[in-house]
Amino acid sequence: MKSVHAPKSLAVVLFTFLLVATSLLSGCKKDNVDDINTNASLTYPIVDTYQGLTYDNLTQITPPTEGEAYYGQDAQYTGNSPSYTDNGDGAITDNVTNLTWTQSVSTFAMSWADASSYCDTLTTGGYSDWRLPTVKELWSIRDFSMGWPWVNTDYFYLVGDGSELAMHHSWTATRYLVESEYQNEQVMGEPSFIVNDWTGHIKAMSGNRFVRAVRGTETYGFNDFVDNNDGTVTDNATGLMWSQDDSGEGFLWEDALAYAENATLYGYDDWRLPNIKELQSIADYSGVFPSMNTTFFNLTELTNIKGQVDYPFYWSSTSNPLEGSDEVVDGGTVYAWFLAAGYNTDPDGNDLHGSGSICFGPKSEEYFSELNPEIHRYNYVRLVRSGDVAETPDGNPNCINLDRVVVFPDGDIGGGGGNGGGPDFTSGVEYLATIGITVTAEELESIVGGPPTPTASELVANFASNDIVITEEQAQTLLDILNLE
C-alpha cells in the first residue's frame, strides 16, 4: 500500500496566497447540494473543474486583475461546484449530473472486451444496472484543484501496486474510431478511450485497464447544438454559447487568455477561454475527423509532419497544478491543458493519443524546447461565453486540501504499465505448489477465468473441470493471494 501526501511546501504557498487575496467568492463550495448552481433543464450540466488557484507560465501567482497578464484563467470563472454524496454502500452519487459511480475501481486491469461483462455482474450498492461510462461521463468527475490524482479521493478510491502511478487508466465505453495510415502502436488494434486517474489525460489505447462503473441516465454528454446564424453556436444541453470560428491562428497560453478576454465578436464582449471540461464538452467521439461537429463549428485546416490534413490543438484556461510533475515550482507548473481536435501525434507524426484526446503542454517557448518538443506550443482558441458560470476574479484557495492523503490499496495494474492482464498469477502458482498442485501461470489464468471473479465454490468446479482437486478453503486462499474478491 502506498500513500502520497500533499507537499509541505504548499502550505507556505497557500499562506502567502491568503495574505494577498482580498476577497474570496464562493466558487469552490463542496458537498452542499443547496449550493449547486445547476439549471435543472440542462441535460448535460458541466461540473466545474474546481481549480481555485491562479498561475503564470511557471508558478502560482496572486490572482491577476482584469487587464493584467494571465487574467481570465480557470479559477477566475466558476460554474457548477462539484457535489457528491457517499451512499455508504460503495456507491457515490454526483448531485450535479445525477450519475452514480462505484467508489472503487476494479482490483485488476482487464481488456476492454471484458470490461462490459465485469460491469454487468457488479451488484455494488445493491444495484445490478452498472455499465461502462462514456468518455464524457468519466471526464465529469475529474478534479483539477490539485491534480495527481485527478479525482476527489474523499469519494473516489484508487487501486494499484503503487509502483506505476502513471498507469492508473480506467476504461470508457467510447471506442476510438478515427483511422489513420500513420499510427503509434498504442492505438493499433481496437483502441478505446481511457481516462488516467493519475496524470489526468484522455487517450486512445489498447491493452488492459481498470474499470470504474457508472449507472443512471444515459443522456449525459450528448450535445444539443443550435446555429444562431450570427457566428455563434448554442449548446442547449450545457447552456454554453461558442464561437463558430476558431481564432485562425495559434497563441502561447498567456496570449490565448488575452485574446479571449479582449474579444468583442458577434455582439458580445464577455467571451472567455473555456476551462478544460467546457472545451471537452464539444468534442465529438463518434468517429468523425476532426473530432468536432463540423456542421456547427469551423476549424482551421493544417498539414502535419506526415503531410496529412490535420486540425488544431485548442487551449483551455486550466493549468496543470501542484504535485506529481518534475516541473513543479512554487506550487505551479509550466503546463496547461488542451484538446486535440486533430491527430495527437508523436515526434514522428504518428497518431499517438488519438483525435479528441486531452493532454497538457508547455505554456511558453522557454519550456517548450526543454520539455516536450513534440507538443505544439502555439495552440488555437475556441471562445465560449454564458452558461451557469460566475466571474470569480479572486479565485478560491479553499479548493486546496492540505490534509489530502492518496492511498493505493493493493491491486494489480496488469504486469507493469497496465498492459499485461489481470492478476499476477505467479504468486498463485507458488501457493498451489505448496499444496501439491502443479500448473503454469497461463493454465491458472485459464482456470480462474473471469471477470467476473469466481466464488470459491465456483473455482473448485473450475479446477474439477481440469481434473484437479482443490478444497473450497484452498480455493478461497488462492483468491485472497491473487487479490481477487
FENDATA-V370550 format. One record per run of one state. SS is the DSSP state (~ for helix, > for strand, _ for the rest). FROM is the first residue (numbers start at 1). LEN is the number of residues. Records with the same first field share a line. If there is no record, write none. Layout:
BEGIN
SS=FROM-LEN, FROM-LEN
END
This chain:
BEGIN
_=1-1, 6-3, 21-12, 36-11, 48-6, 56-4, 62-12, 79-1, 81-3, 87-4, 95-5, 103-5, 109-1, 121-3, 127-4, 133-2, 140-18, 160-5, 168-1, 176-7, 184-1, 188-4, 197-5, 206-2, 211-2, 216-9, 228-4, 236-4, 244-1, 246-5, 252-1, 263-2, 266-2, 269-3, 274-2, 281-2, 284-8, 293-5, 299-2, 304-5, 312-1, 320-9, 330-2, 333-2, 341-4, 346-5, 352-6, 363-2, 372-7, 381-2, 387-3, 392-5, 400-5, 410-2, 413-13, 435-6, 449-7, 465-7, 482-4
>=2-4, 47-1, 54-2, 60-2, 77-2, 80-1, 84-3, 91-4, 100-3, 108-1, 110-2, 131-2, 158-2, 169-7, 183-1, 192-5, 202-4, 208-3, 213-3, 225-3, 232-4, 240-4, 245-1, 251-1, 265-1, 268-1, 272-2, 283-1, 292-1, 298-1, 301-3, 309-3, 313-7, 329-1, 332-1, 335-6, 345-1, 351-1, 358-5, 379-2, 383-4, 390-2, 405-5, 412-1
~=9-12, 33-3, 74-3, 112-9, 124-3, 135-5, 165-3, 185-3, 253-10, 276-5, 365-7, 397-3, 426-9, 441-8, 456-9, 472-10
END
